[in-house]
């Protein structure tokens, strides 16, 4: 077989990468040793940034329809359920999806796999990677389908999306340094009889343990996540736990009357926090759990893998079509920095949720429950927490693909940031940015300036263009009262933002940052936005 990209692993990360490559018309082969998509719920939370990525390929609405937004959270302490705070509008005005969606991994995989099949693509299931090698011209991988004969796949690039035990990472000899938490953790999909609302996430923060209860679609269906005492049977090596034993443990920790009537899935595990020191070697790349694993705090794992794929896909497409191979170096630069921040942040969050430090325990169990409803009503707290957890705050300011300009200080946002969420004429600006290319946006109320922007030469195969009114919503989002332009990368991160000499900035960006030596403007028609 001959292809452009060989993807090893068809979990959420590998499937998301394949879906993105379809957008760019890139040939790929994706394989997995499993017989099909997972039937287990596994990861549970879909963050706003992931839904924004899904929106570009028409998958956000099906996901929202299948899932359940986490509307509220309440804290449980010493047998009392405290009021908690609202989650449904925490990100209001920051994203078209101002919440976390509860949608298990199995359904995310099904949505992505359906997209592949709708585009006449599939996964080579029950196919094993036996070995691979790379040269200056490509990658050769030996694979075996079921009990059949081995065959060779010739690809330009290989991407390992094959999980924490990644064969690709090990074959490349890349480090995976970090640590393992001593405590044992468990996850269970259950049915619970109790009096608590099923539209609410509940958190029990005890002295030396924690339990989270996530409402899942289906009557009385809950995901339970927590840690176990070291002396428990499960901690001694058993992989199953009787409903009665789990029920007693949960009752003891929460102090609430309840009955666990069914356990549909139960698993224990040790929490690892590890990452690679580089995301690529030659023509081979890592994404998702093969490159980083961390605590479950904040529901970041599956979402981060999907963002890895989103970052890598457009760069692979450009290199395969016209860009210099050095563009792929920015994948390591951007996502490695993010992985470092992610591991550090989730470790701190996890330490607060489950740490044994007496002061942290005191704050967690005695101070936070009664005060949470006041603390989390503060706009600064809500916006900061949503930006962090939803992953919309991820930025690449130090990337070579982020061009600084002399007017940067005028704006609230900067090169490398995700495009702010703005509603124009009742429609999200994101709705106009689904084409898989760069976007040049000009905001102005000056008719002469708008006409000049509309008539400027531009390469329509590479860049889409919008001329938009400078409305109060735009001024609020960007912090600029005068006309300006910005270039968006295909992943909707800002390449540059400037008030003057946009033509010069374009040339500088594509020749210097993107290193397209033959970049030349070309005439095209303009999409003129209608006034509201």
BELHUFEN-V786194 format. One record per residue. N is the residue number from 0. RES is the residue in one small letter. OMEGA is omega in radians with two decimals (NA if undefined). BURIAL is I if it has 16 or more other ideal C-beta (glycine too) atoms within 10 Angstrom, else O. Layout:
n = {N | N}
res = {RES | RES}
omega = {OMEGA | OMEGA}
burial = {BURIAL | BURIAL}
//
This chain:
n = {0 | 1 | 2 | 3 | 4 | 5 | 6 | 7 | 8 | 9 | 10 | 11 | 12 | 13 | 14 | 15 | 16 | 17 | 18 | 19 | 20 | 21 | 22 | 23 | 24 | 25 | 26 | 27 | 28 | 29 | 30 | 31 | 32 | 33 | 34 | 35 | 36 | 37 | 38 | 39 | 40 | 41 | 42 | 43 | 44 | 45 | 46 | 47 | 48 | 49 | 50 | 51 | 52 | 53 | 54 | 55 | 56 | 57 | 58 | 59 | 60 | 61 | 62 | 63 | 64 | 65 | 66 | 67 | 68 | 69 | 70 | 71 | 72 | 73 | 74 | 75 | 76 | 77 | 78 | 79 | 80 | 81 | 82 | 83 | 84 | 85 | 86 | 87 | 88 | 89 | 90 | 91 | 92 | 93 | 94 | 95 | 96 | 97 | 98 | 99 | 100 | 101 | 102 | 103 | 104 | 105 | 106 | 107 | 108 | 109 | 110 | 111 | 112 | 113 | 114 | 115 | 116 | 117 | 118 | 119 | 120 | 121 | 122 | 123 | 124 | 125 | 126 | 127 | 128 | 129 | 130 | 131 | 132 | 133 | 134 | 135 | 136 | 137 | 138 | 139 | 140 | 141 | 142 | 143 | 144 | 145 | 146 | 147 | 148 | 149 | 150 | 151 | 152 | 153 | 154 | 155 | 156 | 157 | 158 | 159 | 160 | 161 | 162 | 163 | 164 | 165 | 166 | 167 | 168 | 169 | 170 | 171 | 172 | 173 | 174 | 175 | 176 | 177 | 178 | 179 | 180 | 181 | 182 | 183 | 184 | 185 | 186 | 187 | 188 | 189 | 190 | 191 | 192 | 193 | 194 | 195 | 196 | 197 | 198 | 199 | 200 | 201 | 202 | 203 | 204 | 205 | 206 | 207 | 208 | 209 | 210 | 211 | 212 | 213 | 214 | 215 | 216 | 217 | 218 | 219 | 220 | 221 | 222 | 223 | 224 | 225 | 226 | 227 | 228 | 229 | 230 | 231 | 232 | 233 | 234 | 235 | 236 | 237 | 238 | 239 | 240 | 241 | 242 | 243 | 244 | 245 | 246 | 247 | 248 | 249 | 250 | 251 | 252 | 253 | 254 | 255 | 256 | 257 | 258 | 259 | 260 | 261 | 262 | 263 | 264 | 265 | 266 | 267 | 268 | 269 | 270 | 271 | 272 | 273 | 274 | 275 | 276 | 277 | 278 | 279 | 280 | 281 | 282 | 283 | 284 | 285 | 286 | 287 | 288 | 289 | 290 | 291 | 292 | 293 | 294 | 295 | 296 | 297 | 298 | 299 | 300 | 301 | 302 | 303 | 304 | 305 | 306 | 307 | 308 | 309 | 310 | 311 | 312 | 313 | 314 | 315 | 316 | 317 | 318 | 319 | 320 | 321 | 322 | 323 | 324 | 325 | 326 | 327 | 328 | 329 | 330 | 331 | 332 | 333 | 334 | 335 | 336 | 337 | 338 | 339 | 340 | 341 | 342 | 343 | 344 | 345 | 346 | 347 | 348 | 349 | 350 | 351 | 352 | 353 | 354 | 355 | 356 | 357 | 358 | 359 | 360 | 361 | 362 | 363 | 364 | 365 | 366 | 367 | 368 | 369 | 370 | 371 | 372 | 373 | 374 | 375 | 376 | 377 | 378 | 379 | 380 | 381 | 382 | 383 | 384 | 385 | 386 | 387 | 388 | 389 | 390 | 391 | 392 | 393 | 394 | 395 | 396 | 397 | 398 | 399 | 400 | 401 | 402 | 403 | 404 | 405 | 406 | 407 | 408 | 409 | 410 | 411 | 412 | 413 | 414 | 415 | 416 | 417 | 418 | 419 | 420 | 421 | 422 | 423 | 424 | 425 | 426 | 427 | 428 | 429 | 430 | 431 | 432 | 433 | 434 | 435 | 436 | 437 | 438 | 439 | 440 | 441 | 442 | 443 | 444 | 445 | 446 | 447 | 448 | 449 | 450 | 451 | 452 | 453 | 454 | 455 | 456 | 457 | 458 | 459 | 460 | 461 | 462 | 463 | 464 | 465 | 466 | 467 | 468 | 469 | 470 | 471 | 472 | 473 | 474 | 475 | 476 | 477 | 478 | 479 | 480 | 481 | 482 | 483 | 484 | 485 | 486 | 487 | 488 | 489 | 490 | 491 | 492 | 493 | 494 | 495 | 496 | 497 | 498 | 499 | 500 | 501 | 502 | 503 | 504 | 505 | 506 | 507 | 508 | 509 | 510 | 511 | 512 | 513 | 514 | 515 | 516 | 517 | 518 | 519 | 520 | 521 | 522 | 523 | 524 | 525 | 526 | 527 | 528 | 529 | 530 | 531}
res = {x | x | x | x | x | x | x | x | x | x | x | x | x | x | x | x | x | x | x | x | x | x | x | x | x | x | x | x | x | x | x | x | x | x | x | x | x | x | x | x | x | x | x | x | x | x | x | x | x | x | x | x | x | x | x | x | x | x | x | x | x | x | x | x | x | x | x | x | x | x | x | x | x | x | x | x | x | x | x | x | x | x | x | x | x | x | x | x | x | x | x | x | x | x | x | x | x | x | x | x | x | x | x | x | x | x | x | x | x | x | x | x | x | x | x | x | x | x | x | x | x | x | x | x | x | x | x | x | x | x | x | x | x | x | x | x | x | x | x | x | x | x | x | x | x | x | x | x | x | x | x | x | x | x | x | x | x | x | x | x | x | x | x | x | x | x | x | x | x | x | x | x | x | x | x | x | x | x | x | x | x | x | x | x | x | x | x | x | x | x | x | x | x | x | x | x | x | x | x | x | x | x | x | x | x | x | x | x | x | x | x | x | x | x | x | x | x | x | x | x | x | x | x | x | x | x | x | x | x | x | x | x | x | x | x | x | x | x | x | x | x | x | x | x | x | x | x | x | x | x | x | x | x | x | x | x | x | x | x | x | x | x | x | x | x | x | x | x | x | x | x | x | x | x | x | x | x | x | x | x | x | x | x | x | x | x | x | x | x | x | x | x | x | x | x | x | x | x | x | x | x | x | x | x | x | x | x | x | x | x | x | x | x | x | x | x | x | x | x | x | x | x | x | x | x | x | x | x | x | x | x | x | x | x | x | x | x | x | x | x | x | x | x | x | x | x | x | x | x | x | x | x | x | x | x | x | x | x | x | x | x | x | x | x | x | x | x | x | x | x | x | x | x | x | x | x | x | x | x | x | x | x | x | x | x | x | x | x | x | x | x | x | x | x | x | x | x | x | x | x | x | x | x | x | x | x | x | x | x | x | x | x | x | x | x | x | x | x | x | x | x | x | x | x | x | x | x | x | x | x | x | x | x | x | x | x | x | x | x | x | x | x | x | x | x | x | x | x | x | x | x | x | x | x | x | x | x | x | x | x | x | x | x | x | x | x | x | x | x | x | x | x | x | x | x | x | x | x | x | x | x | x | x | x | x | x | x | x | x | x | x | x | x | x | x | x | x | x | x | x | x | x | x | x | x | x | x | x | x | x | x | x | x | x | x | x | x | x | x | x | x | x | x | x | x | x | x | x | x | x | x | x}
omega = {3.07 | -3.10 | 3.10 | -3.06 | 3.04 | -3.11 | 3.12 | 3.14 | -3.10 | 2.93 | -3.12 | -3.10 | -3.13 | 3.12 | 3.12 | 3.10 | 3.13 | 3.13 | 3.12 | -3.14 | 3.05 | 3.14 | -3.05 | 3.13 | -3.12 | 3.08 | 3.11 | 2.93 | 3.11 | -3.09 | 3.11 | -3.12 | 3.09 | 3.11 | -3.13 | 3.13 | -3.08 | 3.04 | -3.13 | -3.08 | 3.11 | -3.12 | -2.93 | -3.01 | 3.04 | -3.05 | -3.07 | -3.10 | 3.09 | 3.11 | 3.06 | 3.08 | 3.08 | -3.08 | -3.11 | -3.13 | 3.03 | -3.09 | -3.11 | -3.11 | 3.08 | 3.13 | -3.14 | 3.13 | -3.13 | -3.02 | -3.10 | 3.11 | 3.07 | -3.00 | -3.03 | 2.99 | 3.06 | -3.11 | -3.14 | 3.10 | 3.06 | 3.06 | -3.13 | 3.09 | -3.11 | -2.96 | 3.13 | -3.06 | -3.08 | 3.10 | -2.94 | -3.09 | -3.10 | -3.13 | -3.12 | -3.13 | -3.12 | -3.11 | 3.01 | 3.12 | -2.98 | -3.07 | 2.93 | 3.13 | 3.05 | -3.13 | -3.00 | -3.06 | -3.11 | -3.13 | 3.02 | 3.12 | -3.12 | 3.12 | -3.13 | -3.14 | 3.08 | 3.12 | 3.09 | -3.08 | 3.09 | 3.11 | 3.05 | 3.05 | 3.12 | 3.11 | 3.00 | 3.14 | 3.14 | 3.14 | -3.03 | 2.99 | 3.14 | 3.14 | 3.03 | 3.07 | 3.14 | 3.10 | 3.12 | -3.06 | -3.13 | -3.13 | 3.06 | -3.11 | 3.07 | -3.10 | 3.12 | 3.11 | 3.13 | 3.12 | -3.09 | -3.13 | 3.09 | 3.05 | -3.07 | 3.04 | 3.07 | -3.10 | 3.03 | -3.10 | 3.10 | 3.11 | 3.11 | 3.06 | -2.93 | 2.91 | -3.01 | 3.12 | -2.99 | 3.03 | 3.14 | -3.14 | -3.12 | 3.14 | 3.11 | 3.14 | -3.13 | -3.12 | 3.10 | -2.97 | 3.12 | -3.08 | 3.12 | 3.09 | -3.09 | -3.08 | 3.10 | -3.09 | -3.13 | 3.03 | -3.10 | 2.97 | -2.95 | 2.88 | -3.05 | 2.96 | 3.05 | -3.03 | -3.06 | -3.10 | -3.11 | 3.07 | -3.00 | 3.01 | -3.13 | -3.13 | 3.07 | -3.13 | -3.09 | -3.04 | -3.13 | 3.12 | 3.08 | 3.02 | 3.01 | 3.10 | -3.14 | 3.07 | -3.14 | 3.11 | -3.09 | -3.06 | 3.07 | -3.08 | -3.09 | 2.94 | 3.09 | 3.12 | -3.13 | 3.10 | -3.05 | 3.02 | -3.08 | -3.08 | -3.10 | -3.13 | -3.13 | 3.14 | 3.14 | 3.02 | 3.12 | -3.12 | 3.12 | 3.12 | -3.11 | 3.12 | -3.11 | 3.14 | 3.11 | 3.13 | -3.13 | -3.14 | -3.14 | 3.10 | -3.13 | -3.08 | -3.09 | -3.04 | -3.09 | 3.02 | -3.14 | 3.08 | 3.04 | -3.01 | -3.11 | 3.00 | -3.10 | 3.14 | 3.13 | 3.13 | 3.03 | -3.10 | 2.99 | 3.14 | 3.11 | 3.00 | -3.03 | 3.04 | 3.07 | 3.05 | 2.98 | -3.05 | -3.08 | 3.02 | -3.10 | -3.12 | -3.10 | -3.06 | 3.06 | 3.09 | 3.11 | -3.06 | 3.09 | -3.11 | -3.09 | 2.98 | -3.05 | -3.12 | -3.14 | -3.09 | 3.07 | 3.12 | -3.01 | -2.92 | -3.10 | -3.12 | 3.14 | 3.09 | 3.11 | 3.08 | 3.02 | -3.11 | -3.13 | 3.14 | -3.05 | -2.97 | -3.06 | 3.12 | 3.05 | -3.12 | -3.11 | 3.13 | 3.12 | -3.07 | -3.04 | -3.03 | 3.06 | -3.12 | -3.14 | 3.06 | -3.11 | 3.07 | -3.11 | 3.04 | 3.10 | -3.11 | -3.05 | -3.03 | 3.06 | 3.09 | 3.11 | 3.13 | 3.09 | 3.13 | -3.11 | -3.14 | 3.14 | -3.10 | -3.11 | 3.06 | 3.14 | 3.10 | -3.11 | 3.12 | 3.10 | -3.09 | -2.99 | -3.10 | -3.10 | 3.10 | -3.01 | -3.12 | 3.10 | 3.12 | 3.13 | 3.13 | -3.06 | -3.00 | -3.04 | -3.08 | -3.02 | -3.04 | -3.12 | -3.06 | -3.02 | -3.08 | 3.11 | -3.10 | -3.01 | 2.97 | 3.12 | -3.08 | -3.13 | 3.13 | -3.12 | -3.08 | 3.13 | -3.13 | -3.13 | 3.13 | -3.13 | -3.02 | -3.09 | -3.12 | 3.06 | -3.12 | 3.14 | -3.07 | -3.14 | -3.05 | -3.09 | 3.14 | 3.06 | 3.11 | 3.11 | -3.05 | 3.10 | 3.12 | -3.07 | -3.11 | -3.10 | -3.04 | -3.14 | -2.92 | 3.03 | -3.13 | -3.10 | 3.09 | -3.09 | 3.13 | 2.94 | 3.09 | 3.11 | 3.09 | -3.11 | 3.07 | 3.13 | -3.12 | 3.08 | -3.09 | 3.07 | 3.09 | 3.12 | -3.13 | -3.11 | -3.01 | -3.07 | 3.12 | -3.09 | -3.14 | 3.03 | 3.13 | 3.05 | -3.10 | 3.05 | 3.12 | 3.13 | 3.00 | -3.13 | -3.06 | -3.14 | 3.12 | 3.11 | 3.12 | 3.13 | 3.12 | -3.12 | -3.06 | -3.12 | 3.13 | -3.10 | -3.13 | -3.04 | 3.09 | -3.06 | -2.99 | 2.96 | -3.06 | 3.05 | 2.99 | -2.94 | 3.10 | 3.12 | -3.09 | 3.09 | 3.13 | 3.12 | 3.12 | 3.13 | -3.07 | -3.03 | 3.10 | -3.09 | -3.11 | 3.13 | -3.12 | 3.14 | 3.09 | 3.05 | 3.07 | 3.08 | 2.96 | 3.10 | 3.11 | 3.07 | 2.91 | -3.03 | 3.06 | 2.99 | 3.07 | -3.00 | 3.10 | -3.03 | 2.99 | -3.10 | 3.12 | 3.10 | -3.13 | 3.09 | -3.14 | 3.13 | -3.09 | -3.03 | 3.12 | -3.09 | -3.09 | -3.09 | 3.10 | 2.99 | -3.02 | -3.07 | -3.13 | 3.08 | 3.08 | 3.09 | -3.09 | 3.09 | 3.07 | -3.09 | 3.00 | -3.11 | -3.12 | 3.09 | 3.09 | -3.13 | NA}
burial = {O | O | I | I | I | I | I | I | I | I | I | I | I | I | I | I | I | I | I | I | I | I | I | I | O | I | O | I | I | I | I | I | I | O | O | O | I | I | O | O | I | I | I | I | I | I | I | I | I | I | I | I | I | I | I | I | I | O | I | I | O | I | I | I | O | I | I | I | I | I | I | I | I | I | I | I | I | O | O | O | I | I | O | I | I | O | I | O | O | I | I | O | O | I | I | I | I | I | I | I | I | I | I | I | I | O | I | I | I | I | I | I | I | O | I | I | O | O | O | O | I | O | I | I | I | I | I | I | I | O | O | I | O | I | O | O | O | I | I | I | I | O | I | I | O | O | O | O | O | O | O | O | I | O | I | I | I | I | I | I | I | I | I | O | O | I | I | I | I | O | I | I | O | I | O | I | O | O | O | O | I | O | I | I | I | I | I | I | I | I | I | I | O | I | O | I | O | I | O | I | I | I | I | I | I | I | O | O | I | I | I | I | I | I | I | I | O | O | O | O | I | I | I | I | I | I | I | I | O | O | O | I | O | I | O | O | O | O | O | O | I | O | I | O | I | I | I | O | I | I | I | O | I | I | O | I | O | I | O | I | O | O | I | O | O | I | O | I | O | O | I | O | I | I | I | I | O | O | I | I | I | O | I | I | I | I | I | I | I | I | I | I | I | I | I | I | I | I | I | I | I | I | I | I | I | I | I | I | I | I | I | I | I | I | I | I | I | I | I | I | O | O | I | O | O | O | I | I | O | I | I | I | I | I | I | I | I | I | I | O | O | I | I | O | I | I | I | O | I | I | O | I | I | I | O | O | O | O | O | O | I | O | O | I | I | O | O | I | I | O | O | I | O | O | O | I | O | O | O | O | O | I | I | O | I | I | I | I | I | I | I | I | O | I | I | I | O | O | I | I | I | I | I | O | I | O | O | O | O | I | I | O | I | I | I | I | I | I | I | I | I | I | I | I | O | O | O | O | I | I | O | I | I | O | O | I | I | I | I | I | I | I | I | I | O | O | O | O | I | I | O | O | I | I | O | I | O | I | I | O | O | I | I | I | I | I | I | I | I | I | I | O | I | I | O | O | I | I | O | I | O | O | I | I | I | I | I | I | I | I | I | I | I | I | I | I | I | I | I | O | O | I | O | O | I | I | O | O | I | I | O | O | I | I | O | I | O | O | I | O | O | O | O | I | O | I | O | O | I | O | O | O}
//
